[in-house]
Amino acid sequence: MQSPLFDLDPTDCALNLLPKDGAAYYHPKIFDNLHSTQLMEQLQNSIKWEADQLLMFGKKITTRRKVAWAADPNCTYTYSGVLKVPQAWTPTLLLIKDRLEAMSQCQFNSCLLNFYHDGDDGMGWHSDDERELDPHSPIASLSLGAERKFAFRHKRDKEKISLFLENGSALIMHAPTQEFWHHALLKTKTVSAVRINLTFRKIIPSA
């Protein structure tokens, strides 16, 4: 697959969604529908997907949603009490990483991938603020497949901001967004198609 044109202005159509305490820029259609479909097919076939496991009230819960963790060596990651050991970068992941690094003006060494079968799969309110993450680095997210509703909720006054994440779109969250806002992917009965989400991060490597 030939890579799409990368000479577009990365600030085109960018909109800061947050009124305070952070910045989250939405970029629609950084990959067109054809390239997005090709990327989805390659990710489904080249990534080792596993059912996500979370620790809740001291018990390990297995979710329907599937996940994968890809990263440089020594970039392990723990969230919800479960340690993720990285798998190697694939050519498809590196192509997407290069695109999002150019847009965000930041280098990433890791990526958390989520596979949502349909609208019954979602992600509850949380912040990406685990101790392994560089708090000064942005987090860049690519959405592929089904359009889904995504929301922010301020930790103090509970103000909410929501939008629909389109196929091929990017959302780039800058510091101090994770400090002041939770975010969630909302469940819905109206979506029956697959969505893949990739969130590129900068991890502080373990020794």
Number of C-alpha atoms within 10 A of each C-alpha: 7 5 11 12 9 13 7 9 10 16 12 11 11 16 14 15 17 19 10 12 13 17 19 21 19 21 22 20 17 23 23 13 14 9 17 19 16 12 21 20 11 15 19 12 9 14 19 14 17 16 15 16 20 16 13 10 7 8 9 13 13 13 14 16 19 19 22 20 24 23 24 16 14 13 22 20 23 13 15 11 13 13 11 16 15 19 18 14 18 13 12 17 20 11 13 16 25 14 18 25 15 14 19 20 12 15 16 22 17 25 26 18 21 23 24 22 18 19 21 15 20 22 14 11 14 14 16 16 13 14 12 16 20 16 21 10 19 26 26 25 21 26 26 25 21 20 18 22 17 17 17 24 19 19 15 8 7 11 11 14 14 16 12 12 24 18 24 25 21 26 23 21 22 18 17 16 24 23 15 16 24 19 22 17 20 17 17 14 9 10 16 13 12 16 21 21 21 22 21 26 24 22 23 16 16 10 5
